[in-house]
Amino acid sequence: MFLVIALLAVLVLAILLGTLYISTSLVLKIFSTVFKSLFDTPIATSASTPIAVKRSLREARHYANLIKRTVQQHPSGPMQDRLTLIVKPVDEWLANLARLELALKKLYGQRNLTREIRQFQFEIEKLHRQLLNATAEDITSIKALLTSKRKHQKALQELQSFQTQAELRIQKIATDLGATHAEMLLVTARGNFKDNRLQRLDENLQDQVTSLKDMVSVMDEMGYGRATS
């Protein structure tokens, strides 16, 4: 009886040790796979539109609508007539803002440039290490691949530079529109429709329309501003 119990105990212990070994092996295998995916073959995934850009787009739209509302609420007369002409391009501006917002969403949704550039840098360094032990026959092929990788990486860096410039310009547009709205409130409070400030308002809004239109045109050329077929 004692022998049977001892055999059963040994059997249970063997099963437990086997299960522990399998579990440990499985965990190590999973960890190895994850580690390799992170540091050996990085995978670029899409990114979301930065919070600062979303906030600037929201503020820009808010100020544009405030500018329109200020004119609509002003009493009828020469001042309102002049202001109506000045803010006429705002509708076109809002339409372009909507197009730019969609284009940026498409760009950020398709590319994670920071990760892509980091991935190419990793691959370039890996090729450099391969060159150290490469045969004479392989050196030419590796160097050709290196050149191609560097060219691709440079193109991504230029795209990232444009993306950064676009983000900064969007933030500036939002700030400028806020200043334009404050200027308009000052002009309407004074009630002098011949004020030189009106001329500056007109010029400022025209500049905003042109700047935004240029950005949308560039996004169109890059394929991010056009509607998906």
PyMOL CGO cylinders between C-alpha atoms (Angstrom):
from pymol import cmd
from pymol.cgo import CYLINDER

trace = [
    CYLINDER, 0.00, 0.00, 0.00, 2.78, 2.34, 0.95, 0.3, 1, 1, 1, 1, 1, 1,
    CYLINDER, 2.78, 2.34, 0.95, 4.56, 1.51, -2.31, 0.3, 1, 1, 1, 1, 1, 1,
    CYLINDER, 4.56, 1.51, -2.31, 1.45, 2.37, -4.35, 0.3, 1, 1, 1, 1, 1, 1,
    CYLINDER, 1.45, 2.37, -4.35, 1.08, 5.73, -2.61, 0.3, 1, 1, 1, 1, 1, 1,
    CYLINDER, 1.08, 5.73, -2.61, 4.77, 6.47, -3.18, 0.3, 1, 1, 1, 1, 1, 1,
    CYLINDER, 4.77, 6.47, -3.18, 4.45, 5.65, -6.87, 0.3, 1, 1, 1, 1, 1, 1,
    CYLINDER, 4.45, 5.65, -6.87, 1.38, 7.88, -7.18, 0.3, 1, 1, 1, 1, 1, 1,
    CYLINDER, 1.38, 7.88, -7.18, 3.23, 10.73, -5.45, 0.3, 1, 1, 1, 1, 1, 1,
    CYLINDER, 3.23, 10.73, -5.45, 6.17, 10.36, -7.82, 0.3, 1, 1, 1, 1, 1, 1,
    CYLINDER, 6.17, 10.36, -7.82, 3.79, 10.32, -10.81, 0.3, 1, 1, 1, 1, 1, 1,
    CYLINDER, 3.79, 10.32, -10.81, 2.00, 13.48, -9.65, 0.3, 1, 1, 1, 1, 1, 1,
    CYLINDER, 2.00, 13.48, -9.65, 5.32, 15.21, -9.03, 0.3, 1, 1, 1, 1, 1, 1,
    CYLINDER, 5.32, 15.21, -9.03, 6.54, 14.23, -12.50, 0.3, 1, 1, 1, 1, 1, 1,
    CYLINDER, 6.54, 14.23, -12.50, 3.35, 15.61, -14.07, 0.3, 1, 1, 1, 1, 1, 1,
    CYLINDER, 3.35, 15.61, -14.07, 3.70, 18.88, -12.15, 0.3, 1, 1, 1, 1, 1, 1,
    CYLINDER, 3.70, 18.88, -12.15, 7.34, 19.26, -13.13, 0.3, 1, 1, 1, 1, 1, 1,
    CYLINDER, 7.34, 19.26, -13.13, 6.49, 18.51, -16.77, 0.3, 1, 1, 1, 1, 1, 1,
    CYLINDER, 6.49, 18.51, -16.77, 3.68, 21.07, -16.77, 0.3, 1, 1, 1, 1, 1, 1,
    CYLINDER, 3.68, 21.07, -16.77, 5.98, 23.65, -15.18, 0.3, 1, 1, 1, 1, 1, 1,
    CYLINDER, 5.98, 23.65, -15.18, 8.64, 22.96, -17.79, 0.3, 1, 1, 1, 1, 1, 1,
    CYLINDER, 8.64, 22.96, -17.79, 6.15, 23.30, -20.65, 0.3, 1, 1, 1, 1, 1, 1,
    CYLINDER, 6.15, 23.30, -20.65, 4.72, 26.52, -19.18, 0.3, 1, 1, 1, 1, 1, 1,
    CYLINDER, 4.72, 26.52, -19.18, 8.19, 27.98, -18.67, 0.3, 1, 1, 1, 1, 1, 1,
    CYLINDER, 8.19, 27.98, -18.67, 9.22, 27.01, -22.19, 0.3, 1, 1, 1, 1, 1, 1,
    CYLINDER, 9.22, 27.01, -22.19, 6.06, 28.56, -23.59, 0.3, 1, 1, 1, 1, 1, 1,
    CYLINDER, 6.06, 28.56, -23.59, 6.61, 31.81, -21.68, 0.3, 1, 1, 1, 1, 1, 1,
    CYLINDER, 6.61, 31.81, -21.68, 10.23, 31.98, -22.83, 0.3, 1, 1, 1, 1, 1, 1,
    CYLINDER, 10.23, 31.98, -22.83, 9.18, 31.32, -26.41, 0.3, 1, 1, 1, 1, 1, 1,
    CYLINDER, 9.18, 31.32, -26.41, 6.55, 34.07, -26.30, 0.3, 1, 1, 1, 1, 1, 1,
    CYLINDER, 6.55, 34.07, -26.30, 9.02, 36.50, -24.70, 0.3, 1, 1, 1, 1, 1, 1,
    CYLINDER, 9.02, 36.50, -24.70, 11.62, 35.63, -27.33, 0.3, 1, 1, 1, 1, 1, 1,
    CYLINDER, 11.62, 35.63, -27.33, 9.13, 36.26, -30.14, 0.3, 1, 1, 1, 1, 1, 1,
    CYLINDER, 9.13, 36.26, -30.14, 8.04, 39.61, -28.70, 0.3, 1, 1, 1, 1, 1, 1,
    CYLINDER, 8.04, 39.61, -28.70, 11.63, 40.68, -28.06, 0.3, 1, 1, 1, 1, 1, 1,
    CYLINDER, 11.63, 40.68, -28.06, 12.61, 39.76, -31.59, 0.3, 1, 1, 1, 1, 1, 1,
    CYLINDER, 12.61, 39.76, -31.59, 9.67, 41.62, -33.10, 0.3, 1, 1, 1, 1, 1, 1,
    CYLINDER, 9.67, 41.62, -33.10, 10.60, 44.75, -31.16, 0.3, 1, 1, 1, 1, 1, 1,
    CYLINDER, 10.60, 44.75, -31.16, 14.36, 44.81, -31.66, 0.3, 1, 1, 1, 1, 1, 1,
    CYLINDER, 14.36, 44.81, -31.66, 15.14, 42.59, -34.63, 0.3, 1, 1, 1, 1, 1, 1,
    CYLINDER, 15.14, 42.59, -34.63, 12.39, 43.25, -37.15, 0.3, 1, 1, 1, 1, 1, 1,
    CYLINDER, 12.39, 43.25, -37.15, 10.42, 46.36, -36.09, 0.3, 1, 1, 1, 1, 1, 1,
    CYLINDER, 10.42, 46.36, -36.09, 7.00, 46.71, -37.63, 0.3, 1, 1, 1, 1, 1, 1,
    CYLINDER, 7.00, 46.71, -37.63, 5.72, 50.19, -38.54, 0.3, 1, 1, 1, 1, 1, 1,
    CYLINDER, 5.72, 50.19, -38.54, 2.11, 50.83, -37.64, 0.3, 1, 1, 1, 1, 1, 1,
    CYLINDER, 2.11, 50.83, -37.64, -0.10, 53.84, -38.22, 0.3, 1, 1, 1, 1, 1, 1,
    CYLINDER, -0.10, 53.84, -38.22, -0.18, 56.81, -35.85, 0.3, 1, 1, 1, 1, 1, 1,
    CYLINDER, -0.18, 56.81, -35.85, -3.03, 59.02, -34.74, 0.3, 1, 1, 1, 1, 1, 1,
    CYLINDER, -3.03, 59.02, -34.74, -3.28, 62.76, -35.31, 0.3, 1, 1, 1, 1, 1, 1,
    CYLINDER, -3.28, 62.76, -35.31, -1.40, 64.55, -32.48, 0.3, 1, 1, 1, 1, 1, 1,
    CYLINDER, -1.40, 64.55, -32.48, -3.58, 66.13, -29.80, 0.3, 1, 1, 1, 1, 1, 1,
    CYLINDER, -3.58, 66.13, -29.80, -1.96, 69.55, -30.40, 0.3, 1, 1, 1, 1, 1, 1,
    CYLINDER, -1.96, 69.55, -30.40, -2.94, 69.43, -34.09, 0.3, 1, 1, 1, 1, 1, 1,
    CYLINDER, -2.94, 69.43, -34.09, -6.51, 68.40, -33.29, 0.3, 1, 1, 1, 1, 1, 1,
    CYLINDER, -6.51, 68.40, -33.29, -6.76, 71.23, -30.77, 0.3, 1, 1, 1, 1, 1, 1,
    CYLINDER, -6.76, 71.23, -30.77, -5.39, 73.79, -33.26, 0.3, 1, 1, 1, 1, 1, 1,
    CYLINDER, -5.39, 73.79, -33.26, -7.84, 72.64, -35.95, 0.3, 1, 1, 1, 1, 1, 1,
    CYLINDER, -7.84, 72.64, -35.95, -10.69, 72.92, -33.47, 0.3, 1, 1, 1, 1, 1, 1,
    CYLINDER, -10.69, 72.92, -33.47, -9.58, 76.40, -32.34, 0.3, 1, 1, 1, 1, 1, 1,
    CYLINDER, -9.58, 76.40, -32.34, -9.16, 77.60, -35.93, 0.3, 1, 1, 1, 1, 1, 1,
    CYLINDER, -9.16, 77.60, -35.93, -12.68, 76.49, -36.84, 0.3, 1, 1, 1, 1, 1, 1,
    CYLINDER, -12.68, 76.49, -36.84, -14.02, 78.08, -33.65, 0.3, 1, 1, 1, 1, 1, 1,
    CYLINDER, -14.02, 78.08, -33.65, -12.43, 81.47, -34.38, 0.3, 1, 1, 1, 1, 1, 1,
    CYLINDER, -12.43, 81.47, -34.38, -13.54, 81.40, -38.02, 0.3, 1, 1, 1, 1, 1, 1,
    CYLINDER, -13.54, 81.40, -38.02, -17.14, 80.86, -36.93, 0.3, 1, 1, 1, 1, 1, 1,
    CYLINDER, -17.14, 80.86, -36.93, -16.81, 83.61, -34.30, 0.3, 1, 1, 1, 1, 1, 1,
    CYLINDER, -16.81, 83.61, -34.30, -15.62, 86.02, -36.99, 0.3, 1, 1, 1, 1, 1, 1,
    CYLINDER, -15.62, 86.02, -36.99, -18.65, 85.21, -39.13, 0.3, 1, 1, 1, 1, 1, 1,
    CYLINDER, -18.65, 85.21, -39.13, -21.01, 85.52, -36.16, 0.3, 1, 1, 1, 1, 1, 1,
    CYLINDER, -21.01, 85.52, -36.16, -19.53, 88.90, -35.18, 0.3, 1, 1, 1, 1, 1, 1,
    CYLINDER, -19.53, 88.90, -35.18, -20.40, 90.28, -38.60, 0.3, 1, 1, 1, 1, 1, 1,
    CYLINDER, -20.40, 90.28, -38.60, -23.89, 88.74, -38.64, 0.3, 1, 1, 1, 1, 1, 1,
    CYLINDER, -23.89, 88.74, -38.64, -24.71, 90.22, -35.23, 0.3, 1, 1, 1, 1, 1, 1,
    CYLINDER, -24.71, 90.22, -35.23, -23.46, 93.71, -36.07, 0.3, 1, 1, 1, 1, 1, 1,
    CYLINDER, -23.46, 93.71, -36.07, -26.21, 96.30, -36.76, 0.3, 1, 1, 1, 1, 1, 1,
    CYLINDER, -26.21, 96.30, -36.76, -27.03, 96.94, -40.41, 0.3, 1, 1, 1, 1, 1, 1,
    CYLINDER, -27.03, 96.94, -40.41, -25.17, 99.79, -42.05, 0.3, 1, 1, 1, 1, 1, 1,
    CYLINDER, -25.17, 99.79, -42.05, -21.91, 100.71, -43.80, 0.3, 1, 1, 1, 1, 1, 1,
    CYLINDER, -21.91, 100.71, -43.80, -19.81, 98.94, -41.17, 0.3, 1, 1, 1, 1, 1, 1,
    CYLINDER, -19.81, 98.94, -41.17, -21.63, 95.63, -41.58, 0.3, 1, 1, 1, 1, 1, 1,
    CYLINDER, -21.63, 95.63, -41.58, -21.47, 95.94, -45.38, 0.3, 1, 1, 1, 1, 1, 1,
    CYLINDER, -21.47, 95.94, -45.38, -17.71, 96.42, -45.22, 0.3, 1, 1, 1, 1, 1, 1,
    CYLINDER, -17.71, 96.42, -45.22, -17.24, 93.58, -42.75, 0.3, 1, 1, 1, 1, 1, 1,
    CYLINDER, -17.24, 93.58, -42.75, -19.41, 91.26, -44.85, 0.3, 1, 1, 1, 1, 1, 1,
    CYLINDER, -19.41, 91.26, -44.85, -17.08, 91.79, -47.80, 0.3, 1, 1, 1, 1, 1, 1,
    CYLINDER, -17.08, 91.79, -47.80, -14.04, 91.22, -45.63, 0.3, 1, 1, 1, 1, 1, 1,
    CYLINDER, -14.04, 91.22, -45.63, -15.24, 87.89, -44.20, 0.3, 1, 1, 1, 1, 1, 1,
    CYLINDER, -15.24, 87.89, -44.20, -16.57, 86.59, -47.51, 0.3, 1, 1, 1, 1, 1, 1,
    CYLINDER, -16.57, 86.59, -47.51, -13.55, 84.25, -47.99, 0.3, 1, 1, 1, 1, 1, 1,
    CYLINDER, -13.55, 84.25, -47.99, -14.14, 82.61, -44.58, 0.3, 1, 1, 1, 1, 1, 1,
    CYLINDER, -14.14, 82.61, -44.58, -16.55, 80.02, -46.04, 0.3, 1, 1, 1, 1, 1, 1,
    CYLINDER, -16.55, 80.02, -46.04, -13.91, 78.98, -48.57, 0.3, 1, 1, 1, 1, 1, 1,
    CYLINDER, -13.91, 78.98, -48.57, -11.38, 78.90, -45.75, 0.3, 1, 1, 1, 1, 1, 1,
    CYLINDER, -11.38, 78.90, -45.75, -13.59, 76.60, -43.65, 0.3, 1, 1, 1, 1, 1, 1,
    CYLINDER, -13.59, 76.60, -43.65, -14.06, 74.26, -46.63, 0.3, 1, 1, 1, 1, 1, 1,
    CYLINDER, -14.06, 74.26, -46.63, -10.29, 74.06, -47.11, 0.3, 1, 1, 1, 1, 1, 1,
    CYLINDER, -10.29, 74.06, -47.11, -9.82, 73.48, -43.39, 0.3, 1, 1, 1, 1, 1, 1,
    CYLINDER, -9.82, 73.48, -43.39, -12.16, 70.47, -43.58, 0.3, 1, 1, 1, 1, 1, 1,
    CYLINDER, -12.16, 70.47, -43.58, -10.17, 69.11, -46.55, 0.3, 1, 1, 1, 1, 1, 1,
    CYLINDER, -10.17, 69.11, -46.55, -6.89, 69.60, -44.71, 0.3, 1, 1, 1, 1, 1, 1,
    CYLINDER, -6.89, 69.60, -44.71, -8.24, 67.86, -41.62, 0.3, 1, 1, 1, 1, 1, 1,
    CYLINDER, -8.24, 67.86, -41.62, -9.24, 64.81, -43.68, 0.3, 1, 1, 1, 1, 1, 1,
    CYLINDER, -9.24, 64.81, -43.68, -5.88, 64.80, -45.48, 0.3, 1, 1, 1, 1, 1, 1,
    CYLINDER, -5.88, 64.80, -45.48, -3.95, 64.88, -42.21, 0.3, 1, 1, 1, 1, 1, 1,
    CYLINDER, -3.95, 64.88, -42.21, -6.13, 62.13, -40.78, 0.3, 1, 1, 1, 1, 1, 1,
    CYLINDER, -6.13, 62.13, -40.78, -5.35, 60.03, -43.84, 0.3, 1, 1, 1, 1, 1, 1,
    CYLINDER, -5.35, 60.03, -43.84, -1.62, 60.75, -43.58, 0.3, 1, 1, 1, 1, 1, 1,
    CYLINDER, -1.62, 60.75, -43.58, -1.41, 59.91, -39.88, 0.3, 1, 1, 1, 1, 1, 1,
    CYLINDER, -1.41, 59.91, -39.88, -3.64, 56.88, -40.37, 0.3, 1, 1, 1, 1, 1, 1,
    CYLINDER, -3.64, 56.88, -40.37, -1.39, 55.40, -43.04, 0.3, 1, 1, 1, 1, 1, 1,
    CYLINDER, -1.39, 55.40, -43.04, 2.06, 56.27, -41.72, 0.3, 1, 1, 1, 1, 1, 1,
    CYLINDER, 2.06, 56.27, -41.72, 3.97, 56.29, -38.46, 0.3, 1, 1, 1, 1, 1, 1,
    CYLINDER, 3.97, 56.29, -38.46, 6.98, 58.16, -39.80, 0.3, 1, 1, 1, 1, 1, 1,
    CYLINDER, 6.98, 58.16, -39.80, 8.98, 58.16, -36.58, 0.3, 1, 1, 1, 1, 1, 1,
    CYLINDER, 8.98, 58.16, -36.58, 8.77, 54.39, -36.33, 0.3, 1, 1, 1, 1, 1, 1,
    CYLINDER, 8.77, 54.39, -36.33, 9.41, 53.86, -40.04, 0.3, 1, 1, 1, 1, 1, 1,
    CYLINDER, 9.41, 53.86, -40.04, 12.54, 56.02, -39.93, 0.3, 1, 1, 1, 1, 1, 1,
    CYLINDER, 12.54, 56.02, -39.93, 13.76, 54.20, -36.83, 0.3, 1, 1, 1, 1, 1, 1,
    CYLINDER, 13.76, 54.20, -36.83, 13.14, 50.87, -38.57, 0.3, 1, 1, 1, 1, 1, 1,
    CYLINDER, 13.14, 50.87, -38.57, 15.19, 51.90, -41.60, 0.3, 1, 1, 1, 1, 1, 1,
    CYLINDER, 15.19, 51.90, -41.60, 18.00, 53.10, -39.33, 0.3, 1, 1, 1, 1, 1, 1,
    CYLINDER, 18.00, 53.10, -39.33, 18.00, 49.68, -37.66, 0.3, 1, 1, 1, 1, 1, 1,
    CYLINDER, 18.00, 49.68, -37.66, 18.12, 47.91, -41.04, 0.3, 1, 1, 1, 1, 1, 1,
    CYLINDER, 18.12, 47.91, -41.04, 20.95, 50.17, -42.26, 0.3, 1, 1, 1, 1, 1, 1,
    CYLINDER, 20.95, 50.17, -42.26, 23.02, 49.43, -39.15, 0.3, 1, 1, 1, 1, 1, 1,
    CYLINDER, 23.02, 49.43, -39.15, 22.34, 45.72, -39.61, 0.3, 1, 1, 1, 1, 1, 1,
    CYLINDER, 22.34, 45.72, -39.61, 23.62, 45.87, -43.20, 0.3, 1, 1, 1, 1, 1, 1,
    CYLINDER, 23.62, 45.87, -43.20, 26.75, 47.68, -42.01, 0.3, 1, 1, 1, 1, 1, 1,
    CYLINDER, 26.75, 47.68, -42.01, 27.41, 44.79, -39.62, 0.3, 1, 1, 1, 1, 1, 1,
    CYLINDER, 27.41, 44.79, -39.62, 26.89, 42.30, -42.45, 0.3, 1, 1, 1, 1, 1, 1,
    CYLINDER, 26.89, 42.30, -42.45, 29.50, 44.12, -44.51, 0.3, 1, 1, 1, 1, 1, 1,
    CYLINDER, 29.50, 44.12, -44.51, 32.16, 43.33, -41.91, 0.3, 1, 1, 1, 1, 1, 1,
    CYLINDER, 32.16, 43.33, -41.91, 31.92, 39.59, -42.61, 0.3, 1, 1, 1, 1, 1, 1,
    CYLINDER, 31.92, 39.59, -42.61, 30.65, 39.67, -46.20, 0.3, 1, 1, 1, 1, 1, 1,
    CYLINDER, 30.65, 39.67, -46.20, 32.39, 37.87, -49.02, 0.3, 1, 1, 1, 1, 1, 1,
    CYLINDER, 32.39, 37.87, -49.02, 33.68, 39.77, -52.02, 0.3, 1, 1, 1, 1, 1, 1,
    CYLINDER, 33.68, 39.77, -52.02, 30.71, 38.50, -54.03, 0.3, 1, 1, 1, 1, 1, 1,
    CYLINDER, 30.71, 38.50, -54.03, 28.17, 39.82, -51.49, 0.3, 1, 1, 1, 1, 1, 1,
    CYLINDER, 28.17, 39.82, -51.49, 29.72, 43.24, -50.82, 0.3, 1, 1, 1, 1, 1, 1,
    CYLINDER, 29.72, 43.24, -50.82, 28.39, 44.79, -54.05, 0.3, 1, 1, 1, 1, 1, 1,
    CYLINDER, 28.39, 44.79, -54.05, 24.83, 43.59, -53.40, 0.3, 1, 1, 1, 1, 1, 1,
    CYLINDER, 24.83, 43.59, -53.40, 24.87, 44.75, -49.77, 0.3, 1, 1, 1, 1, 1, 1,
    CYLINDER, 24.87, 44.75, -49.77, 26.19, 48.19, -50.74, 0.3, 1, 1, 1, 1, 1, 1,
    CYLINDER, 26.19, 48.19, -50.74, 23.48, 48.53, -53.40, 0.3, 1, 1, 1, 1, 1, 1,
    CYLINDER, 23.48, 48.53, -53.40, 20.83, 47.62, -50.83, 0.3, 1, 1, 1, 1, 1, 1,
    CYLINDER, 20.83, 47.62, -50.83, 22.35, 50.13, -48.38, 0.3, 1, 1, 1, 1, 1, 1,
    CYLINDER, 22.35, 50.13, -48.38, 22.08, 52.89, -50.97, 0.3, 1, 1, 1, 1, 1, 1,
    CYLINDER, 22.08, 52.89, -50.97, 18.44, 52.03, -51.60, 0.3, 1, 1, 1, 1, 1, 1,
    CYLINDER, 18.44, 52.03, -51.60, 17.66, 51.95, -47.86, 0.3, 1, 1, 1, 1, 1, 1,
    CYLINDER, 17.66, 51.95, -47.86, 19.31, 55.35, -47.30, 0.3, 1, 1, 1, 1, 1, 1,
    CYLINDER, 19.31, 55.35, -47.30, 17.38, 56.86, -50.20, 0.3, 1, 1, 1, 1, 1, 1,
    CYLINDER, 17.38, 56.86, -50.20, 14.09, 55.56, -48.81, 0.3, 1, 1, 1, 1, 1, 1,
    CYLINDER, 14.09, 55.56, -48.81, 14.98, 56.79, -45.32, 0.3, 1, 1, 1, 1, 1, 1,
    CYLINDER, 14.98, 56.79, -45.32, 15.80, 60.27, -46.65, 0.3, 1, 1, 1, 1, 1, 1,
    CYLINDER, 15.80, 60.27, -46.65, 12.44, 60.44, -48.43, 0.3, 1, 1, 1, 1, 1, 1,
    CYLINDER, 12.44, 60.44, -48.43, 10.68, 59.52, -45.18, 0.3, 1, 1, 1, 1, 1, 1,
    CYLINDER, 10.68, 59.52, -45.18, 12.66, 62.18, -43.30, 0.3, 1, 1, 1, 1, 1, 1,
    CYLINDER, 12.66, 62.18, -43.30, 11.61, 64.81, -45.85, 0.3, 1, 1, 1, 1, 1, 1,
    CYLINDER, 11.61, 64.81, -45.85, 7.98, 63.73, -45.48, 0.3, 1, 1, 1, 1, 1, 1,
    CYLINDER, 7.98, 63.73, -45.48, 8.31, 63.96, -41.70, 0.3, 1, 1, 1, 1, 1, 1,
    CYLINDER, 8.31, 63.96, -41.70, 9.80, 67.45, -42.06, 0.3, 1, 1, 1, 1, 1, 1,
    CYLINDER, 9.80, 67.45, -42.06, 6.81, 68.53, -44.15, 0.3, 1, 1, 1, 1, 1, 1,
    CYLINDER, 6.81, 68.53, -44.15, 4.46, 66.98, -41.61, 0.3, 1, 1, 1, 1, 1, 1,
    CYLINDER, 4.46, 66.98, -41.61, 6.13, 68.96, -38.80, 0.3, 1, 1, 1, 1, 1, 1,
    CYLINDER, 6.13, 68.96, -38.80, 5.94, 72.19, -40.81, 0.3, 1, 1, 1, 1, 1, 1,
    CYLINDER, 5.94, 72.19, -40.81, 2.25, 71.57, -41.49, 0.3, 1, 1, 1, 1, 1, 1,
    CYLINDER, 2.25, 71.57, -41.49, 1.60, 71.07, -37.78, 0.3, 1, 1, 1, 1, 1, 1,
    CYLINDER, 1.60, 71.07, -37.78, 3.36, 74.34, -36.91, 0.3, 1, 1, 1, 1, 1, 1,
    CYLINDER, 3.36, 74.34, -36.91, 1.52, 76.26, -39.64, 0.3, 1, 1, 1, 1, 1, 1,
    CYLINDER, 1.52, 76.26, -39.64, -1.82, 74.94, -38.42, 0.3, 1, 1, 1, 1, 1, 1,
    CYLINDER, -1.82, 74.94, -38.42, -1.02, 76.14, -34.90, 0.3, 1, 1, 1, 1, 1, 1,
    CYLINDER, -1.02, 76.14, -34.90, -0.01, 79.55, -36.29, 0.3, 1, 1, 1, 1, 1, 1,
    CYLINDER, -0.01, 79.55, -36.29, -3.21, 79.79, -38.32, 0.3, 1, 1, 1, 1, 1, 1,
    CYLINDER, -3.21, 79.79, -38.32, -5.30, 79.16, -35.20, 0.3, 1, 1, 1, 1, 1, 1,
    CYLINDER, -5.30, 79.16, -35.20, -3.37, 81.82, -33.27, 0.3, 1, 1, 1, 1, 1, 1,
    CYLINDER, -3.37, 81.82, -33.27, -3.61, 84.34, -36.12, 0.3, 1, 1, 1, 1, 1, 1,
    CYLINDER, -3.61, 84.34, -36.12, -7.36, 83.81, -36.45, 0.3, 1, 1, 1, 1, 1, 1,
    CYLINDER, -7.36, 83.81, -36.45, -7.77, 84.42, -32.73, 0.3, 1, 1, 1, 1, 1, 1,
    CYLINDER, -7.77, 84.42, -32.73, -5.89, 87.71, -33.10, 0.3, 1, 1, 1, 1, 1, 1,
    CYLINDER, -5.89, 87.71, -33.10, -8.00, 88.62, -36.15, 0.3, 1, 1, 1, 1, 1, 1,
    CYLINDER, -8.00, 88.62, -36.15, -11.21, 88.02, -34.22, 0.3, 1, 1, 1, 1, 1, 1,
    CYLINDER, -11.21, 88.02, -34.22, -9.98, 90.23, -31.34, 0.3, 1, 1, 1, 1, 1, 1,
    CYLINDER, -9.98, 90.23, -31.34, -9.06, 92.93, -33.86, 0.3, 1, 1, 1, 1, 1, 1,
    CYLINDER, -9.06, 92.93, -33.86, -12.52, 92.72, -35.41, 0.3, 1, 1, 1, 1, 1, 1,
    CYLINDER, -12.52, 92.72, -35.41, -14.19, 93.14, -32.01, 0.3, 1, 1, 1, 1, 1, 1,
    CYLINDER, -14.19, 93.14, -32.01, -12.09, 96.26, -31.42, 0.3, 1, 1, 1, 1, 1, 1,
    CYLINDER, -12.09, 96.26, -31.42, -13.03, 97.73, -34.80, 0.3, 1, 1, 1, 1, 1, 1,
    CYLINDER, -13.03, 97.73, -34.80, -16.75, 97.07, -34.36, 0.3, 1, 1, 1, 1, 1, 1,
    CYLINDER, -16.75, 97.07, -34.36, -16.66, 98.54, -30.86, 0.3, 1, 1, 1, 1, 1, 1,
    CYLINDER, -16.66, 98.54, -30.86, -15.22, 101.79, -32.23, 0.3, 1, 1, 1, 1, 1, 1,
    CYLINDER, -15.22, 101.79, -32.23, -17.73, 101.84, -35.08, 0.3, 1, 1, 1, 1, 1, 1,
    CYLINDER, -17.73, 101.84, -35.08, -15.39, 103.50, -37.58, 0.3, 1, 1, 1, 1, 1, 1,
    CYLINDER, -15.39, 103.50, -37.58, -15.70, 101.59, -40.86, 0.3, 1, 1, 1, 1, 1, 1,
    CYLINDER, -15.70, 101.59, -40.86, -12.92, 103.71, -42.40, 0.3, 1, 1, 1, 1, 1, 1,
    CYLINDER, -12.92, 103.71, -42.40, -10.44, 102.54, -39.77, 0.3, 1, 1, 1, 1, 1, 1,
    CYLINDER, -10.44, 102.54, -39.77, -7.11, 101.28, -41.14, 0.3, 1, 1, 1, 1, 1, 1,
    CYLINDER, -7.11, 101.28, -41.14, -7.61, 98.20, -39.00, 0.3, 1, 1, 1, 1, 1, 1,
    CYLINDER, -7.61, 98.20, -39.00, -10.29, 97.05, -41.44, 0.3, 1, 1, 1, 1, 1, 1,
    CYLINDER, -10.29, 97.05, -41.44, -7.72, 97.02, -44.20, 0.3, 1, 1, 1, 1, 1, 1,
    CYLINDER, -7.72, 97.02, -44.20, -5.42, 94.92, -42.04, 0.3, 1, 1, 1, 1, 1, 1,
    CYLINDER, -5.42, 94.92, -42.04, -8.29, 92.56, -41.25, 0.3, 1, 1, 1, 1, 1, 1,
    CYLINDER, -8.29, 92.56, -41.25, -8.95, 92.12, -44.95, 0.3, 1, 1, 1, 1, 1, 1,
    CYLINDER, -8.95, 92.12, -44.95, -5.28, 91.42, -45.66, 0.3, 1, 1, 1, 1, 1, 1,
    CYLINDER, -5.28, 91.42, -45.66, -4.95, 89.03, -42.72, 0.3, 1, 1, 1, 1, 1, 1,
    CYLINDER, -4.95, 89.03, -42.72, -7.94, 86.94, -43.77, 0.3, 1, 1, 1, 1, 1, 1,
    CYLINDER, -7.94, 86.94, -43.77, -6.73, 86.83, -47.37, 0.3, 1, 1, 1, 1, 1, 1,
    CYLINDER, -6.73, 86.83, -47.37, -3.35, 85.61, -46.14, 0.3, 1, 1, 1, 1, 1, 1,
    CYLINDER, -3.35, 85.61, -46.14, -5.03, 82.89, -44.08, 0.3, 1, 1, 1, 1, 1, 1,
    CYLINDER, -5.03, 82.89, -44.08, -7.08, 81.73, -47.06, 0.3, 1, 1, 1, 1, 1, 1,
    CYLINDER, -7.08, 81.73, -47.06, -4.01, 81.62, -49.31, 0.3, 1, 1, 1, 1, 1, 1,
    CYLINDER, -4.01, 81.62, -49.31, -1.85, 79.82, -46.73, 0.3, 1, 1, 1, 1, 1, 1,
    CYLINDER, -1.85, 79.82, -46.73, -4.46, 77.15, -46.11, 0.3, 1, 1, 1, 1, 1, 1,
    CYLINDER, -4.46, 77.15, -46.11, -5.12, 76.69, -49.82, 0.3, 1, 1, 1, 1, 1, 1,
    CYLINDER, -5.12, 76.69, -49.82, -1.40, 76.16, -50.43, 0.3, 1, 1, 1, 1, 1, 1,
    CYLINDER, -1.40, 76.16, -50.43, -1.24, 73.48, -47.75, 0.3, 1, 1, 1, 1, 1, 1,
    CYLINDER, -1.24, 73.48, -47.75, -4.24, 71.65, -49.19, 0.3, 1, 1, 1, 1, 1, 1,
    CYLINDER, -4.24, 71.65, -49.19, -2.68, 71.80, -52.68, 0.3, 1, 1, 1, 1, 1, 1,
    CYLINDER, -2.68, 71.80, -52.68, 0.52, 70.19, -51.40, 0.3, 1, 1, 1, 1, 1, 1,
    CYLINDER, 0.52, 70.19, -51.40, -1.46, 67.45, -49.67, 0.3, 1, 1, 1, 1, 1, 1,
    CYLINDER, -1.46, 67.45, -49.67, -3.36, 66.86, -52.93, 0.3, 1, 1, 1, 1, 1, 1,
    CYLINDER, -3.36, 66.86, -52.93, -0.08, 66.50, -54.83, 0.3, 1, 1, 1, 1, 1, 1,
    CYLINDER, -0.08, 66.50, -54.83, 1.14, 63.98, -52.25, 0.3, 1, 1, 1, 1, 1, 1,
    CYLINDER, 1.14, 63.98, -52.25, -2.05, 61.96, -52.67, 0.3, 1, 1, 1, 1, 1, 1,
    CYLINDER, -2.05, 61.96, -52.67, -3.45, 62.59, -49.20, 0.3, 1, 1, 1, 1, 1, 1,
    CYLINDER, -3.45, 62.59, -49.20, -5.93, 65.34, -50.05, 0.3, 1, 1, 1, 1, 1, 1,
    CYLINDER, -5.93, 65.34, -50.05, -7.83, 63.57, -52.81, 0.3, 1, 1, 1, 1, 1, 1,
    CYLINDER, -7.83, 63.57, -52.81, -10.94, 61.61, -52.06, 0.3, 1, 1, 1, 1, 1, 1,
    CYLINDER, -10.94, 61.61, -52.06, -10.47, 57.86, -51.88, 0.3, 1, 1, 1, 1, 1, 1,
    CYLINDER, -10.47, 57.86, -51.88, -12.02, 56.13, -54.89, 0.3, 1, 1, 1, 1, 1, 1,
]
cmd.load_cgo(trace, "trace")
